[in-house]
Amino acid sequence: MTALAFAAQSPRVAARPSAAIWLLTLVMLVIFAGIRANEVGADTQVYVSRYEFLQSQLQIWDVRGSAEIGVKAVYAVALALQFEVTGFLVVVSAIVVACYFHSIIRYSANPALSLFLLIALGFFLFHMNGLRQGLAAAVFILAVPQLLRGKFWHYALLCLLAGTFHVSALVMIPLYFVFRRGVSPLTVGSMIIACTLITFFPEDVFRFAGLLNERYETYAERNETGATLLTAFFVLSSVGLAAVRSFVLAAVWPDYDKLLAMVILGTLIYLTVTMAGLYVEITRMAIYPLQALIFIWPLLIMSQTNSKNQAFFLIVSVISGLVFYIAFISQIGGYIPYAARL
């Protein structure tokens, strides 16, 4: 699929064939996720069971369910169209992939590389494991370009829309002002202080988070830990991307610094959870800022005036993505073995 995307953006390919190739790639990803069996993805069975229950009760709107209104709306669309379970999962995947493709094709410095990173860094797979938050993360990616352009209200509205799928996305609204400052001692220092407070006072933080959702308050009592390899990867990525900033053209420093600030925050979330031994599912909060990796690598590579530097950073990004992908699917349960719904 990545090879198809690179072919689509080749200057030798005309506009219509290029659009057709991108559309084919989109459809392939949607079908891959949409026809998955219930066993693929930790939460798939939960949402499939709820959908089947609503079907059996001849309900269009999930009146008594605890899911956010956006998720209920997706249920309602699939039920109104009288889709079976596969159709419901296809609708979900279509929303996710469409959001990512819109942002990537329109705003990435290298859409094909961004597509590779979307898959390799686990962002595409995420919605197969956490449907609600996967939808929220996909909608949030639409807000990233608005952040870079300084359009707060556009950014905030998209975060609110993401929050209708998973309330955790609302946390990203005030962080706009942090990310807009880019990478500075004040920005990084405030992030470190916040993560330190979480480390030493987790019960108080989770009690506050419980105002958004009662389930978050119970996270202080959970003791499942992990994600050490993923934490190491993100730490190396943050340090590496900060170290090579001098290779980036000064003209793109403002965007690069904002994206780097997002990556650093996502990394600090992983680092805090790992070092403090907190409930590993808290790392899911990092998916929102870490999606900046989809844009920052292409920005770094395409800003190179030296072809050797460009080739070097491209190779590093591809190798890093492949290494992460192997670690991701081996550490995060539910993805393998993949099985299609028959």
Secondary structure, DSSP 8 states (H G I E B T S, - for coil): -HHHHHHHT-TTS-HHHHHHHHHHHHHHHHHHHHTB-TTSSTTHHHHHHHHHHHHHTT-SS-SS--S-HHHHHHHHHHHHTT--HHHHHHHHHHHHHHHHHHHHHHH-SSHHHHHHHHHHTTHHHHHHH-HHHHHHHHHHHTTHHHHHTT-HHHHHHHHHHHHTT-GGGGGGTTHHHHHHT-S-HHHHHHHHHHHHHHHH-HHHHHHHHTTT-HHHHGGGG------HHHHHHHHHHHHHHHHGGGGS-GGGHHHHHHHHHHHHHHHHHHHHHHHHT--GGGGGGGHHHHTTHHHHHHHHHHT-SSHHHHHHHHHHHHHHHHHHHHHHHHHSTTSSS--B--
